[in-house]
Amino acid sequence: MLIRLIHMKKSKSIILLSMLLLAACGAGEDRMLPTATGAPAQETATATATIQPTATATPAARQEQTLTFWHPWTGVKAQRVAALVDEYNQSNQDGITVETVAAGDEDFLVSKIQNAIEERTIPDIVAVPSGYLRSLYEDLGLLATLNDYVTDEINGVPEEEQRTIPTLFWQQDVWDGVRYGVPAEYKLHLLYYNQSWARELGFDNAPSTSEEFLNQACTAASYNANDADDENNGTGGWIYAHDALSMLSWMQVFGGGEIPSDPTRGFDFNTPENQDAMEFLRTIYQLDCAWTGKENTPYRYFSKLYALFYSGSSADWYTQVSMDAVEDNNDAWTVIPYPGNTGNPIVNGESLSYGIFQTTPEQEAAAWHFVHWMMSGDVQTNLVEDSFSVPVNLDAVQQLGNFLGENPDWQSMLAYVPLAKPVPVINEWNVIGNLLDDAGWQLSLYNVKEADIPSILENLENLLNEVVNASQ
């Protein structure tokens, strides 16, 4: 691919919030297990406003209940969730007390739940990856069904409220007509892009194809290699990422990356489209237009102009803002989709979902009251203002007047919600992800040649099919 070095120039642009948001919206056998007790105390933050829970009328009679809620959030978001739960406990009129347990990350939370299932000390409410929630319902039959709660006249989710939730995410936690979960968090996977530096390098627009992406990355790498600062040599383009969603996104850029909704149909990864994607990634790495650093996170590199791009998610926004403040970086940056060669930009989305374990009708009804409250616009607004997270209920954006005025660039991320393609909700996703990660890592090895790519994809395909066959 031809690398064009373009004369330096500067310009200024403003990204406005798209009205696409509303276009994205639309609409087992009972097991009795004891709930966990003695939840550890959590770090809390003082709530900025009192949020009154709504009056409750659910399919079961209401009694005083103490519930446990396990989630994977950390840092500022965990603090805000703890403060909101404290506000709920003090304000609700139904005698419901919720105790939170912050597990630390998604993998540890899943492990913690697995242990709790074996020890029969399960929590009442969890916020977990949608794929894992599916397995808790479909494979283990441990979750309460939520159809009656969602359609409840007083404490349900009216159709007009459902239309403010992106349809693809709202429908993820439904199996054979039965709802077993509701959305708790969206994470959009995108590219972070330094607009200020790109303009200085001569690029007025973000890349819209892989060739333009390569061109800009190589120009940034060349600039850092030839400036007066020796410490930034070998940096400047894209921080090479081989995690599952980065690999999947690049495959989809070239028209590949198809994952069957029914894995028993078999995986077909050794395709010309996926080969093109792998060849592109090997090329950009071999040209030193993509690089790997010693630090495990990209935030400081991005702030210090060691990277024009990095692969990240909407969950990285707050951390990047914080790092810019530490490094005194005032550059304008934004997020962009993976540049789609087939005409469509690529945005993959992961989601966490709330699930309620089967316990008693009274506990399940109380758990639903809390979950529905967490989905409300007021709660979502609080979470956005503290952590820059994408609101589950997009109607909450209308309540963010001051926040939007202070953070106009954050609006650009919301415009990609309608484009988001949710990660397949299948049990094999973790295995697929690990194997994709390994294939991407192999491309960064110095002794891997272009001729090796079909073999890498063939091995990936065979391993995936073996895993699926073994599970049948």
RAJOQUI-V39851 format. One record per residue. N is the residue number from 1. PHI is phi in whole degrees, -180 to 180 (* if undefined). PSI is psi in degrees with one decimal (none if undefined). Layout:
# RAJOQUI-V39851
n=N phi=PHI psi=PSI
n=N phi=PHI psi=PSI
This chain:
# RAJOQUI-V39851
n=1 phi=* psi=139.4
n=2 phi=-75 psi=131.0
n=3 phi=-103 psi=118.2
n=4 phi=-103 psi=127.7
n=5 phi=-97 psi=120.2
n=6 phi=-111 psi=142.2
n=7 phi=-58 psi=146.2
n=8 phi=-73 psi=138.0
n=9 phi=-158 psi=161.4
n=10 phi=-125 psi=148.1
n=11 phi=-152 psi=175.8
n=12 phi=-133 psi=136.3
n=13 phi=-139 psi=157.6
n=14 phi=-125 psi=131.8
n=15 phi=-101 psi=121.8
n=16 phi=-100 psi=154.9
n=17 phi=-70 psi=126.8
n=18 phi=-79 psi=148.0
n=19 phi=-80 psi=10.2
n=20 phi=-69 psi=-14.2
n=21 phi=-56 psi=-51.3
n=22 phi=-69 psi=-24.2
n=23 phi=-68 psi=-21.7
n=24 phi=-82 psi=-7.3
n=25 phi=-105 psi=149.7
n=26 phi=-172 psi=176.5
n=27 phi=-76 psi=none
n=28 phi=* psi=173.5
n=29 phi=-67 psi=136.5
n=30 phi=-67 psi=138.0
n=31 phi=-130 psi=132.1
n=32 phi=-107 psi=110.0
n=33 phi=-123 psi=141.5
n=34 phi=-69 psi=149.4
n=35 phi=-88 psi=160.9
n=36 phi=-70 psi=148.8
n=37 phi=-128 psi=164.6
n=38 phi=66 psi=43.9
n=39 phi=-65 psi=139.6
n=40 phi=-68 psi=152.8
n=41 phi=-67 psi=144.9
n=42 phi=-114 psi=152.3
n=43 phi=-67 psi=133.4
n=44 phi=-123 psi=160.9
n=45 phi=-126 psi=154.8
n=46 phi=-78 psi=126.4
n=47 phi=-67 psi=143.0
n=48 phi=-84 psi=-19.7
n=49 phi=-151 psi=150.0
n=50 phi=-84 psi=127.4
n=51 phi=-112 psi=116.5
n=52 phi=-86 psi=121.3
n=53 phi=-64 psi=149.9
n=54 phi=-76 psi=159.5
n=55 phi=-63 psi=148.6
n=56 phi=-111 psi=131.1
n=57 phi=-143 psi=109.8
n=58 phi=-127 psi=172.3
n=59 phi=-62 psi=-16.6
n=60 phi=-116 psi=154.3
n=61 phi=-65 psi=147.5
n=62 phi=-97 psi=132.4
n=63 phi=-133 psi=166.7
n=64 phi=-63 psi=133.4
n=65 phi=-138 psi=141.4
n=66 phi=-113 psi=121.9
n=67 phi=-118 psi=152.8
n=68 phi=-111 psi=138.9
n=69 phi=-129 psi=118.2
n=70 phi=-107 psi=135.3
n=71 phi=-145 psi=166.2
n=72 phi=-100 psi=1.4
n=73 phi=-72 psi=151.0
n=74 phi=-131 psi=174.8
n=75 phi=59 psi=-138.8
n=76 phi=-61 psi=-40.2
n=77 phi=-66 psi=-39.9
n=78 phi=-63 psi=-39.9
n=79 phi=-64 psi=-42.7
n=80 phi=-67 psi=-40.8
n=81 phi=-61 psi=-42.5
n=82 phi=-62 psi=-40.8
n=83 phi=-67 psi=-39.9
n=84 phi=-66 psi=-40.4
n=85 phi=-63 psi=-40.6
n=86 phi=-61 psi=-40.8
n=87 phi=-63 psi=-41.4
n=88 phi=-62 psi=-45.0
n=89 phi=-61 psi=-37.3
n=90 phi=-79 psi=-24.6
n=91 phi=-103 psi=-27.9
n=92 phi=-70 psi=147.2
n=93 phi=-96 psi=10.6
n=94 phi=-111 psi=10.0
n=95 phi=70 psi=28.5
n=96 phi=-97 psi=128.9
n=97 phi=-121 psi=126.3
n=98 phi=-111 psi=129.0
n=99 phi=-107 psi=125.9
n=100 phi=-98 psi=146.5
n=101 phi=-131 psi=114.9
n=102 phi=-91 psi=110.9
n=103 phi=-75 psi=-23.4
n=104 phi=111 psi=-39.7
n=105 phi=-165 psi=172.9
n=106 phi=-67 psi=-42.5
n=107 phi=-64 psi=-42.9
n=108 phi=-67 psi=-36.0
n=109 phi=-63 psi=-44.9
n=110 phi=-60 psi=-43.9
n=111 phi=-62 psi=-39.7
n=112 phi=-65 psi=-40.7
n=113 phi=-67 psi=-41.5
n=114 phi=-59 psi=-43.3
n=115 phi=-65 psi=-39.0
n=116 phi=-65 psi=-35.7
n=117 phi=-64 psi=-43.9
n=118 phi=-66 psi=-35.7
n=119 phi=-91 psi=-0.2
n=120 phi=58 psi=44.9
n=121 phi=-129 psi=43.7
n=122 phi=-68 psi=152.6
n=123 phi=-77 psi=178.1
n=124 phi=-88 psi=-39.0
n=125 phi=-133 psi=140.0
n=126 phi=-134 psi=153.6
n=127 phi=-120 psi=107.1
n=128 phi=-137 psi=164.6
n=129 phi=-55 psi=141.5
n=130 phi=-59 psi=-36.6
n=131 phi=-64 psi=-40.2
n=132 phi=-70 psi=-37.6
n=133 phi=-61 psi=-39.2
n=134 phi=-58 psi=-42.2
n=135 phi=-68 psi=-34.0
n=136 phi=-63 psi=-32.7
n=137 phi=-86 psi=-53.9
n=138 phi=-74 psi=-43.2
n=139 phi=-89 psi=-36.5
n=140 phi=-107 psi=-18.3
n=141 phi=63 psi=35.7
n=142 phi=-100 psi=-7.7
n=143 phi=-99 psi=145.7
n=144 phi=-72 psi=145.3
n=145 phi=-86 psi=145.8
n=146 phi=-114 psi=3.9
n=147 phi=-55 psi=-47.0
n=148 phi=-66 psi=-33.9
n=149 phi=-71 psi=-42.1
n=150 phi=-63 psi=-35.2
n=151 phi=-93 psi=3.0
n=152 phi=-60 psi=136.7
n=153 phi=-66 psi=-31.0
n=154 phi=-101 psi=-48.4
n=155 phi=-112 psi=24.1
n=156 phi=-92 psi=-166.8
n=157 phi=-114 psi=97.9
n=158 phi=-60 psi=159.8
n=159 phi=-59 psi=-37.4
n=160 phi=-66 psi=-32.0
n=161 phi=-74 psi=-38.1
n=162 phi=-61 psi=-34.0
n=163 phi=-70 psi=-13.6
n=164 phi=-89 psi=-0.5
n=165 phi=-106 psi=126.9
n=166 phi=-51 psi=128.7
n=167 phi=-57 psi=-43.7
n=168 phi=-61 psi=-37.7
n=169 phi=-77 psi=-36.3
n=170 phi=-65 psi=-33.1
n=171 phi=-89 psi=-4.4
n=172 phi=-64 psi=-35.0
n=173 phi=-100 psi=40.4
n=174 phi=-126 psi=130.8
n=175 phi=-131 psi=118.6
n=176 phi=54 psi=41.4
n=177 phi=84 psi=-2.6
n=178 phi=-106 psi=125.9
n=179 phi=-90 psi=126.8
n=180 phi=-121 psi=-0.1
n=181 phi=-162 psi=168.5
n=182 phi=-139 psi=156.3
n=183 phi=-63 psi=140.0
n=184 phi=-116 psi=-31.0
n=185 phi=-164 psi=143.6
n=186 phi=-111 psi=141.6
n=187 phi=-127 psi=112.4
n=188 phi=-89 psi=133.2
n=189 phi=-100 psi=118.5
n=190 phi=-140 psi=-176.8
n=191 phi=-109 psi=128.9
n=192 phi=-83 psi=135.7
n=193 phi=-139 psi=123.2
n=194 phi=-84 psi=101.0
n=195 phi=-68 psi=-41.7
n=196 phi=-61 psi=-47.2
n=197 phi=-68 psi=-38.5
n=198 phi=-59 psi=-41.0
n=199 phi=-66 psi=-38.3
n=200 phi=-64 psi=-29.6
n=201 phi=-82 psi=-7.3
n=202 phi=107 psi=12.5
n=203 phi=-113 psi=115.7
n=204 phi=-86 psi=-19.0
n=205 phi=-129 psi=152.0
n=206 phi=-68 psi=153.2
n=207 phi=-66 psi=141.2
n=208 phi=-115 psi=-3.5
n=209 phi=-137 psi=166.5
n=210 phi=-65 psi=-33.1
n=211 phi=-66 psi=-42.1
n=212 phi=-66 psi=-37.0
n=213 phi=-62 psi=-47.3
n=214 phi=-60 psi=-42.5
n=215 phi=-61 psi=-48.0
n=216 phi=-68 psi=-40.8
n=217 phi=-63 psi=-42.1
n=218 phi=-70 psi=-33.9
n=219 phi=-65 psi=-42.4
n=220 phi=-65 psi=-40.6
n=221 phi=-65 psi=-41.4
n=222 phi=-64 psi=-39.0
n=223 phi=-61 psi=-48.8
n=224 phi=-67 psi=-30.5
n=225 phi=-72 psi=-22.4
n=226 phi=-116 psi=6.0
n=227 phi=-85 psi=-175.1
n=228 phi=-82 psi=-5.8
n=229 phi=-96 psi=109.7
n=230 phi=-74 psi=-21.2
n=231 phi=-70 psi=-22.4
n=232 phi=-99 psi=8.6
n=233 phi=-62 psi=138.9
n=234 phi=87 psi=3.7
n=235 phi=-117 psi=-175.1
n=236 phi=118 psi=-28.1
n=237 phi=-95 psi=-114.8
n=238 phi=-107 psi=133.8
n=239 phi=-74 psi=113.3
n=240 phi=-59 psi=128.3
n=241 phi=-128 psi=129.1
n=242 phi=-122 psi=20.0
n=243 phi=-65 psi=166.3
n=244 phi=-57 psi=-46.5
n=245 phi=-76 psi=-28.0
n=246 phi=-66 psi=-45.4
n=247 phi=-63 psi=-45.5
n=248 phi=-62 psi=-40.4
n=249 phi=-63 psi=-44.1
n=250 phi=-66 psi=-36.8
n=251 phi=-62 psi=-40.9
n=252 phi=-69 psi=-30.2
n=253 phi=-56 psi=-37.5
n=254 phi=-95 psi=13.3
n=255 phi=89 psi=8.7
n=256 phi=-111 psi=-145.7
n=257 phi=71 psi=27.4
n=258 phi=-78 psi=129.3
n=259 phi=-120 psi=119.6
n=260 phi=-67 psi=139.5
n=261 phi=-67 psi=-26.4
n=262 phi=-113 psi=98.1
n=263 phi=-61 psi=-20.1
n=264 phi=-66 psi=-15.8
n=265 phi=-70 psi=-17.2
n=266 phi=97 psi=151.2
n=267 phi=-99 psi=141.9
n=268 phi=-129 psi=85.3
n=269 phi=-100 psi=-22.9
n=270 phi=-84 psi=70.2
n=271 phi=-115 psi=159.9
n=272 phi=-57 psi=-36.4
n=273 phi=-66 psi=-45.1
n=274 phi=-69 psi=-32.6
n=275 phi=-64 psi=-41.7
n=276 phi=-61 psi=-42.1
n=277 phi=-63 psi=-44.0
n=278 phi=-67 psi=-37.6
n=279 phi=-65 psi=-38.5
n=280 phi=-62 psi=-47.2
n=281 phi=-65 psi=-39.6
n=282 phi=-65 psi=-39.2
n=283 phi=-63 psi=-48.2
n=284 phi=-66 psi=-30.7
n=285 phi=-76 psi=-42.0
n=286 phi=-66 psi=-29.6
n=287 phi=-80 psi=0.0
n=288 phi=64 psi=22.4
n=289 phi=-91 psi=-7.0
n=290 phi=-128 psi=146.2
n=291 phi=-148 psi=162.5
n=292 phi=-118 psi=141.7
n=293 phi=-109 psi=171.8
n=294 phi=-76 psi=-29.5
n=295 phi=-78 psi=145.8
n=296 phi=-79 psi=-16.4
n=297 phi=-119 psi=154.2
n=298 phi=-93 psi=-4.2
n=299 phi=-64 psi=-46.9
n=300 phi=-69 psi=-38.9
n=301 phi=-59 psi=-41.8
n=302 phi=-66 psi=-41.5
n=303 phi=-66 psi=-31.1
n=304 phi=-94 psi=12.9
n=305 phi=62 psi=35.3
n=306 phi=-91 psi=-5.9
n=307 phi=-150 psi=132.5
n=308 phi=-83 psi=-31.4
n=309 phi=-133 psi=151.0
n=310 phi=-148 psi=153.6
n=311 phi=-84 psi=129.2
n=312 phi=-155 psi=-166.4
n=313 phi=-134 psi=172.0
n=314 phi=-59 psi=-25.1
n=315 phi=-69 psi=-14.2
n=316 phi=-85 psi=-9.6
n=317 phi=-58 psi=-50.2
n=318 phi=-61 psi=-44.3
n=319 phi=-65 psi=-37.3
n=320 phi=-68 psi=-40.8
n=321 phi=-60 psi=-43.1
n=322 phi=-65 psi=-41.0
n=323 phi=-67 psi=-37.2
n=324 phi=-60 psi=-37.8
n=325 phi=-66 psi=-39.4
n=326 phi=-66 psi=-43.0
n=327 phi=-89 psi=2.2
n=328 phi=56 psi=43.7
n=329 phi=-98 psi=120.7
n=330 phi=-109 psi=13.3
n=331 phi=-63 psi=148.1
n=332 phi=-83 psi=129.4
n=333 phi=-138 psi=165.9
n=334 phi=-151 psi=-175.7
n=335 phi=-115 psi=145.9
n=336 phi=-135 psi=156.0
n=337 phi=-74 psi=163.8
n=338 phi=-64 psi=130.9
n=339 phi=-69 psi=112.8
n=340 phi=-85 psi=113.4
n=341 phi=-66 psi=-24.9
n=342 phi=-86 psi=6.6
n=343 phi=105 psi=-17.3
n=344 phi=-114 psi=127.0
n=345 phi=-65 psi=149.9
n=346 phi=-108 psi=120.8
n=347 phi=-134 psi=114.1
n=348 phi=-96 psi=147.4
n=349 phi=-130 psi=133.3
n=350 phi=-103 psi=156.6
n=351 phi=-141 psi=145.7
n=352 phi=-96 psi=148.3
n=353 phi=-131 psi=147.5
n=354 phi=-82 psi=135.4
n=355 phi=-131 psi=151.6
n=356 phi=-119 psi=122.2
n=357 phi=-73 psi=148.3
n=358 phi=-67 psi=123.7
n=359 phi=-137 psi=-101.6
n=360 phi=-119 psi=159.1
n=361 phi=-57 psi=-37.5
n=362 phi=-67 psi=-43.9
n=363 phi=-67 psi=-40.6
n=364 phi=-64 psi=-40.8
n=365 phi=-65 psi=-41.1
n=366 phi=-66 psi=-39.7
n=367 phi=-63 psi=-41.1
n=368 phi=-63 psi=-40.2
n=369 phi=-57 psi=-43.3
n=370 phi=-68 psi=-44.8
n=371 phi=-61 psi=-45.3
n=372 phi=-63 psi=-37.2
n=373 phi=-64 psi=-39.9
n=374 phi=-65 psi=-25.7
n=375 phi=-84 psi=-7.9
n=376 phi=-68 psi=158.9
n=377 phi=-61 psi=-40.0
n=378 phi=-64 psi=-43.1
n=379 phi=-66 psi=-44.1
n=380 phi=-61 psi=-38.5
n=381 phi=-62 psi=-44.2
n=382 phi=-59 psi=-42.6
n=383 phi=-67 psi=-40.5
n=384 phi=-62 psi=-46.5
n=385 phi=-66 psi=-26.3
n=386 phi=-93 psi=-36.2
n=387 phi=-123 psi=0.2
n=388 phi=62 psi=22.6
n=389 phi=-73 psi=158.7
n=390 phi=-79 psi=125.0
n=391 phi=-68 psi=138.3
n=392 phi=-64 psi=-43.2
n=393 phi=-98 psi=103.2
n=394 phi=-68 psi=-14.2
n=395 phi=-64 psi=-20.5
n=396 phi=-64 psi=-22.4
n=397 phi=-58 psi=-33.1
n=398 phi=-65 psi=-18.3
n=399 phi=-95 psi=7.7
n=400 phi=-106 psi=33.8
n=401 phi=-52 psi=-57.3
n=402 phi=-65 psi=-41.2
n=403 phi=-62 psi=-43.9
n=404 phi=-65 psi=-36.2
n=405 phi=-65 psi=-34.6
n=406 phi=-84 psi=-20.5
n=407 phi=-133 psi=63.3
n=408 phi=-63 psi=-31.7
n=409 phi=-68 psi=-26.1
n=410 phi=-62 psi=-26.9
n=411 phi=-62 psi=-28.9
n=412 phi=-61 psi=-30.9
n=413 phi=-68 psi=-38.5
n=414 phi=-64 psi=-28.3
n=415 phi=-65 psi=-17.6
n=416 phi=-93 psi=-4.2
n=417 phi=-57 psi=-43.0
n=418 phi=-64 psi=-20.8
n=419 phi=-89 psi=-12.1
n=420 phi=-65 psi=134.7
n=421 phi=-110 psi=110.0
n=422 phi=-63 psi=144.3
n=423 phi=-60 psi=138.1
n=424 phi=-55 psi=133.1
n=425 phi=-88 psi=78.8
n=426 phi=-133 psi=150.4
n=427 phi=-63 psi=-27.3
n=428 phi=-82 psi=1.6
n=429 phi=-60 psi=-41.1
n=430 phi=-61 psi=-41.0
n=431 phi=-66 psi=-45.1
n=432 phi=-57 psi=-45.5
n=433 phi=-61 psi=-44.4
n=434 phi=-64 psi=-38.8
n=435 phi=-73 psi=-36.5
n=436 phi=-63 psi=-42.5
n=437 phi=-58 psi=-44.9
n=438 phi=-66 psi=-39.6
n=439 phi=-63 psi=-41.2
n=440 phi=-66 psi=-36.8
n=441 phi=-64 psi=-39.9
n=442 phi=-59 psi=-34.1
n=443 phi=-64 psi=-23.7
n=444 phi=-86 psi=-2.2
n=445 phi=-78 psi=138.5
n=446 phi=-65 psi=-27.9
n=447 phi=-92 psi=4.5
n=448 phi=-86 psi=126.0
n=449 phi=-108 psi=166.4
n=450 phi=-57 psi=-35.4
n=451 phi=-68 psi=-15.5
n=452 phi=-83 psi=-14.4
n=453 phi=-62 psi=-45.8
n=454 phi=-57 psi=-36.5
n=455 phi=-68 psi=-38.8
n=456 phi=-62 psi=-44.2
n=457 phi=-70 psi=-36.5
n=458 phi=-65 psi=-42.1
n=459 phi=-63 psi=-41.1
n=460 phi=-59 psi=-47.6
n=461 phi=-62 psi=-45.4
n=462 phi=-65 psi=-42.5
n=463 phi=-63 psi=-42.2
n=464 phi=-63 psi=-44.7
n=465 phi=-67 psi=-34.5
n=466 phi=-65 psi=-40.4
n=467 phi=-63 psi=-45.4
n=468 phi=-64 psi=-44.1
n=469 phi=-63 psi=-37.3
n=470 phi=-68 psi=-27.2
n=471 phi=-83 psi=-10.6
n=472 phi=-80 psi=none
